[in-house]
Amino acid sequence: MSSKKLKLLLIFVFFSGQAISQNFIKKYINGIINDTSDISKPQFLIYPTVAFAPETSWEIGLSSLLVYYAKRDTTNRLSEISGFTFITLQNQYGLWFDHAIYSDRDKWFSLGRIRLQSFPLKYHGIGINSPEDNLALVDANQIMIKERLLRELRPNLYFGVEADFQRISQVDFVPSEEAPPFTMPLGSEGSTNIGLGVGLVYDDRHNVLNVRNGHFAELAFLRYSPAISSFGFNAVMMDTRIFRPVGEHGVLAWQAIGQFYSGDVPFNQLALLGGDSMMRGYYLGRFRDKNQLATQVEFRMLPLPLGFSKRIGAAAFAGTGTVFPDFSLASINKMVWSAGAGLRILLFPKKDIYTRVDVAFTQEGSGFYLFVGEAF
C-alpha cells in the first residue's frame, strides 16, 4: 500500500473513531438525561467526579453505580452497588465499594462496604474537648471490609450475621510543628482486628438511595476476640432512620446513631464523628472516643416547583452529636453542631435517584460534598 493511501486510511480511521466516540458519548449522556430505558432494566452509570471535603481538600475520582431489581421485578426493592476510586491533593487515594442487595421477594438482604485506601488524616486526640488544631498527621494504609448477611424473619424484619475486618499498617504519626507533647494512642503501630457478631434489622425502604416514606433500624453486636485480633474489645451499634412525606414532593428525614465500645479499642476503630453522611462539615474522625451519640434531621424537596424543570431539588439539614469515654454524667458535657443545604439533580427519573451537592457549616469551618444518593 502506498504511503499516500496509508495516510488517507489513518485519517479516515481517526475521524471515524472520533465520530463513533462522540456518538457513543452523546447516546450515553442522552440515556442518562432522558432515562428512556425500561424501568425494570438494570442501569449502570460511570462518571468522573470532582469534590471538596474537609478531610481531602480537592478530590478527583471516578464513580460507578449499578441499580437493579432482582429478576427485573419492580415489586422487589431496588438494589444498588457503587464503586469509587479517587486521588486527592492531600496525597490520599483509594478504592471504595458499597452495596445494598435484596434477593427476590426481599427474603435475603446483604449490606456492606469495602475500603482499600492510603488516607492521611489529621489526628486531634481523643475526646470531645480535643483541640481544634491537629496534633499530628497520621499516614497509613487501610483495609476495611464490613458485611451483613440477613434473612427475613417476618415482613421487613431481618436477622443474621455481621462481620468486620479492619487492618491498618505502615502507620506514621507526624506531629504538627506547634503541637504539645501527646501520648501515642492504642494501635499507633498498626493492628488487624476481626469482629464477628449478629444483627437485627428492620427495613421497609423500597429505594435505599432516595427514601420518601419508610423506616430503617439496626441493632448489632460485634466481638473482636484477641484470639484472632490484635486487640480485644466489644462493639454495640444502633442506627435508626425515619422518613415521612410532606406534601406532594417533600420528605422529612430523621436519623439517630449510637456507637458504644468497651475494652482495648485502637484509635482507628473508636467511634468517629464526622464525614459525608452524619455531621457533615466535620471531617471523619475530627472527634473520636469509645462512645458516640449523634442525630440529624433533613428536609428534602424533590423536585422543587420551578416550572421550567422537574429535575432540580434541594435539601436543608442540621445535626448535633458528641463522643465520650463512658456513661457518667460528667463525661457527656459537650455537643457540637453542623448545618447546611444542598442541591439535588435527578439522575434516573424512573428510579427516582438524585445526585446531591451539599455545603455544610460547623463552628470550625465548612465542607463540600458531591455524591449519588442521599446522605441517609
C-alpha positions as CSV (number, residue, x, y, z in Angstrom):
1,M,0.0,0.0,0.0
2,S,1.4,3.4,-0.9
3,S,2.2,6.0,1.8
4,K,-0.5,8.3,0.5
5,K,-3.2,5.6,0.7
6,L,-1.9,4.7,4.2
7,K,-2.2,8.3,5.3
8,L,-5.7,8.6,3.9
9,L,-6.7,5.4,5.7
10,L,-5.2,6.5,9.0
11,I,-7.1,9.9,8.7
12,F,-10.3,8.0,7.9
13,V,-9.9,5.7,10.9
14,F,-9.0,8.6,13.2
15,F,-12.1,10.7,12.2
16,S,-14.3,7.6,12.1
17,G,-13.1,6.7,15.6
18,Q,-13.8,10.2,16.8
19,A,-17.3,10.1,15.3
20,I,-18.1,6.8,16.9
21,S,-16.7,8.0,20.2
22,Q,-18.7,11.2,20.1
23,N,-21.8,9.3,19.0
24,F,-21.3,6.9,21.9
25,I,-20.8,9.7,24.4
26,K,-23.8,11.5,23.1
27,K,-26.0,8.5,23.4
28,Y,-24.7,7.7,26.8
29,I,-25.4,11.2,28.2
30,N,-28.8,11.3,26.4
31,G,-29.6,7.9,28.0
32,I,-28.8,9.3,31.5
33,I,-30.6,12.6,31.0
34,N,-33.7,11.3,29.3
35,D,-33.8,7.8,31.1
36,T,-35.6,6.1,28.2
37,S,-34.9,2.6,29.4
38,D,-37.4,0.1,30.7
39,I,-37.8,0.8,34.5
40,S,-37.2,-2.9,35.2
41,K,-33.9,-2.9,33.3
42,P,-30.7,-2.7,35.3
43,Q,-28.9,0.6,34.8
44,F,-25.1,1.2,35.0
45,L,-23.5,4.6,35.3
46,I,-19.9,5.6,35.3
47,Y,-18.8,9.2,35.6
48,P,-15.9,11.4,36.7
49,T,-16.2,13.4,39.9
50,V,-14.6,16.5,41.4
51,A,-15.3,17.2,45.0
52,F,-14.1,19.1,48.1
53,A,-14.3,17.9,51.7
54,P,-12.5,18.9,54.9
55,E,-10.6,15.6,55.1
56,T,-9.5,15.5,51.5
57,S,-9.2,19.1,50.1
58,W,-9.9,18.8,46.3
59,E,-10.6,15.3,45.2
60,I,-10.6,13.8,41.6
61,G,-12.3,10.5,41.1
62,L,-14.2,8.1,39.0
63,S,-17.5,6.7,40.3
64,S,-19.8,3.9,39.1
65,L,-23.3,2.8,40.1
66,L,-25.3,-0.2,39.2
67,V,-29.0,-0.3,40.2
68,Y,-31.4,-3.1,39.5
69,Y,-34.4,-5.1,40.7
70,A,-34.0,-8.8,41.4
71,K,-35.4,-10.8,38.5
72,R,-36.4,-7.4,37.0
73,D,-39.4,-7.5,39.2
74,T,-40.2,-3.9,40.3
75,T,-42.1,-5.1,43.3
76,N,-38.8,-6.1,44.7
77,R,-36.7,-3.5,46.4
78,L,-34.1,-1.6,44.4
79,S,-30.6,-3.0,44.9
80,E,-27.5,-0.8,44.4
81,I,-23.8,-1.5,44.0
82,S,-21.5,1.5,43.9
83,G,-17.8,1.9,43.3
84,F,-15.4,4.8,43.7
85,T,-11.7,5.4,43.1
86,F,-10.1,8.7,43.9
87,I,-6.9,10.7,44.5
88,T,-6.7,14.0,46.4
89,L,-4.4,17.0,46.9
90,Q,-3.7,15.6,50.4
91,N,-1.9,12.6,48.8
92,Q,-4.8,10.3,49.6
93,Y,-6.0,7.6,47.3
94,G,-8.2,4.6,47.5
95,L,-10.9,2.3,46.1
96,W,-14.3,2.0,47.7
97,F,-17.3,-0.3,47.1
98,D,-20.7,-0.2,48.8
99,H,-23.8,-2.3,48.3
100,A,-27.3,-2.9,49.4
101,I,-28.6,-6.1,47.7
102,Y,-32.0,-7.6,48.1
103,S,-32.9,-11.1,46.8
104,D,-36.2,-12.0,45.1
105,R,-39.1,-11.2,47.3
106,D,-36.6,-9.5,49.6
107,K,-36.1,-12.7,51.6
108,W,-32.3,-12.1,51.9
109,F,-30.6,-8.8,52.5
110,S,-26.9,-8.1,52.1
111,L,-25.5,-4.7,53.2
112,G,-21.8,-4.0,53.2
113,R,-18.8,-1.9,52.2
114,I,-15.1,-2.2,51.3
115,R,-12.4,0.4,51.7
116,L,-8.9,0.0,50.4
117,Q,-7.0,3.2,50.8
118,S,-4.0,5.2,51.8
119,F,-5.6,8.0,53.6
120,P,-3.6,10.5,55.7
121,L,-5.8,12.2,58.3
122,K,-5.4,14.8,60.9
123,Y,-5.3,13.5,64.5
124,H,-6.7,15.8,67.2
125,G,-6.5,13.4,70.1
126,I,-9.4,11.6,71.8
127,G,-12.5,13.2,73.3
128,I,-15.0,15.9,72.6
129,N,-12.6,18.5,74.1
130,S,-9.7,17.6,71.8
131,P,-8.0,20.7,70.4
132,E,-9.1,22.3,67.1
133,D,-5.5,22.4,65.9
134,N,-4.4,18.9,65.0
135,L,-1.7,17.2,67.0
136,A,-0.4,15.1,64.1
137,L,-0.9,13.9,60.6
138,V,-1.5,10.1,60.5
139,D,-0.3,8.4,57.4
140,A,-1.3,4.8,57.0
141,N,-2.6,2.1,54.6
142,Q,-6.1,0.8,55.5
143,I,-8.3,-2.2,54.6
144,M,-11.8,-2.1,55.9
145,I,-14.4,-4.8,55.0
146,K,-17.8,-4.9,56.7
147,E,-20.6,-7.2,55.6
148,R,-24.0,-8.2,56.9
149,L,-26.0,-11.2,55.6
150,L,-29.5,-11.2,56.9
151,R,-32.6,-13.4,56.5
152,E,-36.1,-12.1,56.7
153,L,-37.9,-13.5,59.8
154,R,-41.2,-11.7,59.1
155,P,-42.1,-8.9,56.7
156,N,-39.4,-6.2,56.9
157,L,-37.6,-7.8,59.9
158,Y,-34.2,-9.4,59.3
159,F,-31.7,-11.3,61.4
160,G,-28.3,-12.6,60.6
161,V,-24.6,-12.5,60.9
162,E,-22.2,-9.5,60.7
163,A,-18.5,-9.4,60.2
164,D,-16.0,-6.6,60.3
165,F,-12.3,-6.8,59.2
166,Q,-10.0,-3.8,59.7
167,R,-6.3,-3.6,59.1
168,I,-4.2,-0.5,59.4
169,S,-0.5,-0.8,58.6
170,Q,2.6,1.3,57.9
171,V,1.2,3.8,60.4
172,D,3.2,7.0,60.8
173,F,2.3,9.8,63.2
174,V,3.9,13.1,62.1
175,P,3.5,15.6,64.9
176,S,2.4,19.1,64.0
177,E,5.1,21.8,64.4
178,E,3.3,23.6,67.2
179,A,1.6,20.6,68.8
180,P,2.3,20.0,72.5
181,P,3.6,16.6,73.5
182,F,0.9,13.9,73.5
183,T,0.6,10.2,74.3
184,M,0.5,7.9,71.4
185,P,-2.9,6.2,71.2
186,L,-3.5,2.5,71.3
187,G,-2.9,0.9,67.9
188,S,-0.5,3.6,66.8
189,E,1.9,0.9,65.5
190,G,-0.8,-0.7,63.4
191,S,-3.3,-3.5,64.1
192,T,-5.5,-6.2,62.4
193,N,-8.9,-6.8,64.0
194,I,-11.7,-9.1,63.1
195,G,-15.2,-8.6,64.6
196,L,-17.9,-11.3,64.4
197,G,-21.4,-10.9,65.6
198,V,-25.1,-10.7,65.0
199,G,-27.5,-8.1,63.8
200,L,-31.2,-7.3,63.9
201,V,-32.6,-5.0,61.1
202,Y,-36.0,-3.6,60.4
203,D,-36.1,-2.2,56.9
204,D,-39.2,-1.3,54.8
205,R,-37.4,1.1,52.4
206,H,-38.1,0.4,48.7
207,N,-35.3,2.7,47.3
208,V,-32.3,3.0,49.6
209,L,-30.8,5.8,47.5
210,N,-33.8,8.1,48.0
211,V,-36.3,7.1,50.6
212,R,-39.6,9.0,50.5
213,N,-41.6,7.0,53.1
214,G,-40.2,4.3,55.3
215,H,-38.1,3.1,58.3
216,F,-34.7,1.6,58.9
217,A,-33.4,0.4,62.3
218,E,-30.3,-1.7,63.1
219,L,-29.0,-3.2,66.3
220,A,-25.8,-5.1,66.1
221,F,-23.2,-6.6,68.4
222,L,-19.7,-7.5,67.4
223,R,-16.9,-9.2,69.4
224,Y,-13.3,-8.6,68.4
225,S,-11.6,-11.6,70.1
226,P,-7.9,-11.2,71.0
227,A,-7.5,-14.8,69.7
228,I,-8.0,-13.5,66.1
229,S,-7.3,-9.8,66.6
230,S,-4.6,-7.5,67.7
231,F,-6.8,-6.2,70.5
232,G,-9.8,-7.5,72.3
233,F,-13.0,-5.3,72.5
234,N,-16.7,-5.3,72.0
235,A,-19.0,-3.0,69.9
236,V,-22.7,-2.3,70.0
237,M,-24.1,-0.3,67.1
238,M,-27.5,1.3,66.8
239,D,-28.9,3.2,63.8
240,T,-32.5,4.4,63.4
241,R,-34.0,6.3,60.4
242,I,-37.5,7.6,59.8
243,F,-38.7,9.1,56.5
244,R,-42.1,10.9,56.1
245,P,-43.6,12.5,53.0
246,V,-44.5,16.2,53.4
247,G,-47.0,17.4,50.8
248,E,-46.6,16.2,47.2
249,H,-42.8,16.4,46.8
250,G,-41.3,17.0,50.3
251,V,-39.6,14.5,52.6
252,L,-38.7,14.9,56.2
253,A,-35.9,12.5,57.2
254,W,-34.5,11.9,60.7
255,Q,-31.6,9.7,61.8
256,A,-30.1,8.9,65.2
257,I,-27.0,6.7,65.8
258,G,-25.2,5.3,68.8
259,Q,-21.8,3.5,68.8
260,F,-20.6,2.0,72.1
261,Y,-17.2,0.3,72.5
262,S,-15.7,-1.4,75.6
263,G,-12.2,-3.0,76.0
264,D,-8.9,-2.1,74.3
265,V,-10.1,-0.2,71.3
266,P,-7.4,1.0,68.8
267,F,-7.6,4.7,67.8
268,N,-8.7,3.9,64.2
269,Q,-11.7,1.9,65.4
270,L,-13.0,4.4,68.1
271,A,-16.4,6.0,67.4
272,L,-15.6,8.6,64.8
273,L,-17.7,11.8,64.5
274,G,-18.0,13.5,61.1
275,G,-17.9,12.5,57.4
276,D,-20.1,12.8,54.3
277,S,-23.2,11.3,56.0
278,M,-23.6,12.2,59.7
279,M,-22.3,15.5,61.0
280,R,-21.4,16.8,57.5
281,G,-18.9,19.7,57.8
282,Y,-16.6,17.9,60.2
283,Y,-14.1,15.5,58.6
284,L,-14.4,11.9,59.6
285,G,-12.5,11.5,62.9
286,R,-12.3,15.1,64.0
287,F,-13.7,13.9,67.3
288,R,-13.2,10.3,68.5
289,D,-13.8,8.3,71.6
290,K,-15.2,5.0,72.9
291,N,-18.8,6.1,72.6
292,Q,-20.8,8.4,70.2
293,L,-24.4,9.7,70.1
294,A,-25.5,11.8,67.1
295,T,-28.7,12.8,65.4
296,Q,-29.7,14.8,62.3
297,V,-32.8,16.0,60.5
298,E,-33.1,16.8,56.8
299,F,-35.9,18.3,54.8
300,R,-35.8,17.5,51.0
301,M,-37.9,19.0,48.3
302,L,-37.7,16.6,45.3
303,P,-38.2,18.3,42.9
304,L,-38.5,22.0,43.5
305,P,-41.7,23.6,42.0
306,L,-39.7,25.6,39.5
307,G,-41.9,25.3,36.5
308,F,-39.1,25.1,33.9
309,S,-37.6,21.9,35.3
310,K,-38.6,18.8,37.2
311,R,-35.1,17.6,37.7
312,I,-33.8,20.0,40.3
313,G,-34.4,19.6,44.0
314,A,-33.0,21.0,47.3
315,A,-32.4,20.0,50.9
316,A,-31.6,21.6,54.2
317,F,-30.2,19.7,57.2
318,A,-28.9,20.1,60.7
319,G,-27.3,17.7,63.2
320,T,-25.7,17.5,66.6
321,G,-23.5,14.9,68.3
322,T,-20.9,14.1,70.8
323,V,-18.3,11.5,71.8
324,F,-17.5,10.4,75.3
325,P,-15.4,7.8,77.2
326,D,-18.1,6.4,79.5
327,F,-21.7,7.0,80.6
328,S,-21.0,9.1,83.7
329,L,-22.9,12.4,83.6
330,A,-19.6,14.4,83.8
331,S,-18.4,12.8,80.5
332,I,-21.3,13.8,78.4
333,N,-20.7,17.5,78.8
334,K,-20.5,19.0,75.3
335,M,-22.3,18.7,72.0
336,V,-21.2,20.0,68.6
337,W,-23.4,21.0,65.7
338,S,-23.5,21.1,61.9
339,A,-26.0,22.5,59.4
340,G,-26.2,23.2,55.7
341,A,-28.1,22.9,52.5
342,G,-27.7,21.5,49.0
343,L,-29.0,21.0,45.5
344,R,-30.4,17.8,44.1
345,I,-30.2,16.8,40.4
346,L,-32.5,14.0,39.2
347,L,-30.2,11.4,37.6
348,F,-32.6,8.4,36.9
349,P,-36.2,9.7,36.7
350,K,-37.8,6.3,36.6
351,K,-35.9,5.0,39.6
352,D,-36.1,8.4,41.5
353,I,-32.3,8.7,42.1
354,Y,-30.7,12.1,42.6
355,T,-27.2,13.4,42.8
356,R,-26.6,15.5,45.9
357,V,-24.3,18.6,46.2
358,D,-24.2,19.7,49.8
359,V,-22.5,22.5,51.7
360,A,-22.2,22.1,55.4
361,F,-21.1,24.5,58.1
362,T,-19.8,24.0,61.7
363,Q,-18.3,26.2,64.4
364,E,-14.9,25.1,63.0
365,G,-15.4,25.5,59.2
366,S,-17.3,24.1,56.3
367,G,-17.3,21.2,53.9
368,F,-18.5,20.5,50.3
369,Y,-19.8,17.1,49.2
370,L,-20.9,15.5,45.9
371,F,-22.4,12.1,45.9
372,V,-25.1,9.9,44.2
373,G,-27.9,9.2,46.6
374,E,-28.9,10.9,49.8
375,A,-26.7,11.0,52.9
376,F,-29.0,8.6,54.7
